[in-house]
Amino acid sequence: METENGRALSSLLPGERGTVAALTAEGEMRRRLQDIGLVAGTQVACVGVSPLGDPAAYRIRGAVIALRRDDAAGVRLA
């Protein structure tokens, strides 16, 4: 999913990489995303997607984290 604010993390396919540009998520979800290391400049790679397409697993700062599509949509990539 690409918008005027950049491509969403949720649009990455397995094997694709991106760099976090900004967070559009708000409130507690924004804080959670920041706590797991999703801040501007962070490299992120999609390492897999569940058979039904949600959630997906992302490598963030050496850890693999599963995020639901709606939550990952709050992260914009450069």
ChimeraX attribute file (.defattr): number of C-alpha atoms within 10 A of each C-alpha:
attribute: neighborCount
match mode: 1-to-1
recipient: residues
	/A:1	11
	/A:2	11
	/A:3	8
	/A:4	5
	/A:5	14
	/A:6	15
	/A:7	19
	/A:8	24
	/A:9	28
	/A:10	23
	/A:11	16
	/A:12	22
	/A:13	14
	/A:14	14
	/A:15	10
	/A:16	13
	/A:17	17
	/A:18	18
	/A:19	18
	/A:20	22
	/A:21	20
	/A:22	18
	/A:23	22
	/A:24	15
	/A:25	18
	/A:26	11
	/A:27	7
	/A:28	9
	/A:29	15
	/A:30	17
	/A:31	14
	/A:32	14
	/A:33	19
	/A:34	13
	/A:35	10
	/A:36	12
	/A:37	16
	/A:38	22
	/A:39	17
	/A:40	16
	/A:41	13
	/A:42	14
	/A:43	18
	/A:44	22
	/A:45	21
	/A:46	23
	/A:47	18
	/A:48	19
	/A:49	17
	/A:50	10
	/A:51	8
	/A:52	7
	/A:53	10
	/A:54	14
	/A:55	19
	/A:56	23
	/A:57	19
	/A:58	26
	/A:59	16
	/A:60	16
	/A:61	14
	/A:62	10
	/A:63	11
	/A:64	16
	/A:65	15
	/A:66	18
	/A:67	18
	/A:68	13
	/A:69	16
	/A:70	13
	/A:71	17
	/A:72	23
	/A:73	18
	/A:74	19
	/A:75	25
	/A:76	25
	/A:77	25
	/A:78	14
